[in-house]
């Protein structure tokens, strides 16, 4: 599956190949794929987020590492383009709890990058 990891930010051909594979096949390389979501302006980001957005609840552990980390721009894109575009219309409680932390107790950097705003919008979408 390593041949499905983009080699550069314009490697859309490889990124588009993801849809030809099951999530079970892709799961081992999720961390490497998420690296390409750090900047949604990169051409590879869109096909990767489109693929992974329907598997949010299956990549909870990987997302939590990002949401608990210090790269607030990466958090923003993961929330905005992955979690917010989840095709399943459900969000597990672990991810919801982390989004609530960002909304209710954002760091200075999360405020600066407006992560708390997109987290709030996302929580509203999944409100039961």
C-alpha positions as CSV (number, residue, x, y, z in Angstrom):
1,X,0.0,0.0,0.0
2,X,3.0,2.3,0.3
3,X,2.6,2.9,-3.4
4,X,-0.6,4.8,-2.5
5,X,1.2,7.4,-0.5
6,X,1.7,10.6,-2.5
7,X,5.3,11.5,-3.1
8,X,4.7,15.3,-3.6
9,X,1.9,17.8,-3.1
10,X,0.9,17.5,-6.8
11,X,0.7,13.7,-6.8
12,X,-3.0,13.7,-7.5
13,X,-2.8,10.5,-9.7
14,X,-1.7,8.5,-6.7
15,X,-4.2,10.2,-4.3
16,X,-7.0,9.5,-6.7
17,X,-6.1,5.8,-6.7
18,X,-7.3,5.5,-3.1
19,X,-11.0,5.1,-4.2
20,X,-10.1,1.9,-6.0
21,X,-9.2,0.3,-2.6
22,X,-11.1,-0.8,0.5
23,X,-10.6,1.0,3.7
24,X,-9.1,-2.2,5.2
25,X,-6.4,-2.0,2.6
26,X,-5.8,1.7,3.3
27,X,-5.9,1.6,7.1
28,X,-2.1,0.8,7.5
29,X,-1.2,4.0,5.7
30,X,-3.7,6.4,7.2
31,X,-1.1,8.3,9.3
32,X,1.0,8.9,6.1
33,X,-2.1,10.1,4.2
34,X,-3.1,12.5,7.0
35,X,0.2,14.2,6.6
36,X,-1.1,15.4,3.2
37,X,-4.0,17.2,4.9
38,X,-1.7,19.6,6.7
39,X,-2.3,22.1,3.9
40,X,-5.6,21.8,2.1
41,X,-4.2,24.0,-0.7
42,X,-2.1,21.1,-1.8
43,X,-3.7,19.3,-4.8
44,X,-3.4,15.9,-3.1
45,X,-5.4,17.0,0.0
46,X,-8.8,17.0,-1.7
47,X,-8.9,13.4,-2.9
48,X,-7.4,12.2,0.4
49,X,-10.0,14.0,2.5
50,X,-12.8,12.9,0.2
51,X,-11.7,9.3,0.7
52,X,-11.1,9.5,4.5
53,X,-14.1,11.6,5.4
54,X,-16.5,8.6,5.2
55,X,-14.2,6.7,7.6
56,X,-13.9,9.3,10.4
57,X,-15.0,6.9,13.2
58,X,-12.5,4.3,12.0
59,X,-9.6,6.7,12.2
60,X,-10.4,8.1,15.7
61,X,-7.0,7.3,17.1
62,X,-5.1,9.0,14.3
63,X,-7.3,12.1,14.4
64,X,-7.0,12.4,18.2
65,X,-3.2,12.6,17.8
66,X,-3.7,15.6,15.5
67,X,-6.5,17.2,17.5
68,X,-4.4,16.9,20.7
69,X,-1.2,18.1,19.0
70,X,0.3,21.6,18.4
71,X,-0.2,22.0,14.7
72,X,-3.4,24.1,14.7
73,X,-3.6,24.6,11.0
74,X,-3.6,20.8,10.5
75,X,-6.3,20.6,13.2
76,X,-8.3,23.2,11.3
77,X,-8.1,21.3,8.0
78,X,-8.9,17.9,9.6
79,X,-12.0,19.3,11.3
80,X,-13.1,21.4,8.4
81,X,-12.5,18.9,5.5
82,X,-12.6,15.5,7.2
83,X,-14.8,15.5,10.3
84,X,-17.2,18.2,9.0
85,X,-17.7,16.3,5.7
86,X,-18.3,12.9,7.2
87,X,-20.7,11.1,4.9
88,X,-22.0,8.9,7.7
89,X,-23.6,11.7,9.5
90,X,-22.5,10.3,12.9
91,X,-19.5,11.2,15.0
92,X,-18.3,9.1,17.9
93,X,-18.1,10.4,21.4
94,X,-14.3,10.4,21.6
95,X,-14.0,12.9,18.7
96,X,-17.0,14.9,20.0
97,X,-15.3,15.2,23.4
98,X,-12.1,16.6,21.8
99,X,-14.0,19.1,19.7
100,X,-15.9,20.2,22.8
101,X,-12.5,20.8,24.5
102,X,-11.4,22.9,21.6
103,X,-14.6,24.9,21.7
104,X,-14.7,25.4,25.5
105,X,-11.0,25.6,26.4
106,X,-9.2,26.6,23.2
107,X,-5.5,27.3,23.3
108,X,-4.3,30.7,22.3
109,X,-3.0,29.3,19.0
110,X,-6.3,27.5,18.4
111,X,-8.1,30.8,18.8
112,X,-5.6,32.5,16.5
113,X,-6.1,29.9,13.8
114,X,-9.9,29.9,14.4
115,X,-9.9,26.2,15.2
116,X,-12.4,26.8,17.9
117,X,-14.9,28.3,15.4
118,X,-14.8,25.4,13.0
119,X,-15.0,23.0,15.9
120,X,-18.2,24.7,17.1
121,X,-19.7,24.7,13.6
122,X,-18.9,21.0,13.3
123,X,-20.4,20.1,16.7
124,X,-23.6,21.9,15.7
125,X,-23.8,19.8,12.6
126,X,-23.6,16.6,14.7
127,X,-25.9,17.8,17.5
128,X,-28.4,15.1,18.3
